[in-house]
Amino acid sequence: GIYILPEKASELVKVASCEKGNLVQPIGISDNGKMAVWTEKIGSKVSIYVAENNEKVKVSDVELSDKGYDDIFAYFINDGTEVIIGDGTNEQILRKKIGEDCIATKIAGGIFLFDIYSAQGAIYEDHRDKVKGLYVIGDSEEKYLSNLYYIDENGNSERLIWNIKTLIDIQNGKAVILDAEN
């Protein structure tokens, strides 16, 4: 199973049960302990699960390839009431709010740990409060260049900028980039 040890507690609290015989890989847990993400592997199939308030929900399946499934990551946002899961193998972003269905959005090219932003800045730099839409970097048609996509809360995506050499930062919804012509 998946367990947490809450702050100042003396006993573990079970978050969710896992299938016997599956290889379990924890991905993350929210600060408040209300959401957790993990994978369970059996054979060549990996399933991604979210636990919310001690209830287990399958959000995606991944068929393993040579590159494995190490490119699955999670960020908990909006006070731990939502999770953003990057699934690089399936080239998708999953967004799950407590009590709601998971929303999946495909992004061309790979999805990487450091390529997801809110309007306030990089998610990996703790810009995780009051997140509505997401800005995501995806591969471009041009080699070594990227595109910037905006994904709204309903999973609808729009390509905002293409052929970016480097995304420097996003602040207050404004992107600072280095384009192909420098």
Helices and strands as residue ranges (DSSP letters): E 2-4, E 13-16, E 23-29, E 35-42, E 45-52, E 55-63, E 72-77, E 82-87, E 92-97, E 103-106, E 116-118, E 121-122, G 123-125, E 134-139, E 146-151, E 157-171, E 174-179
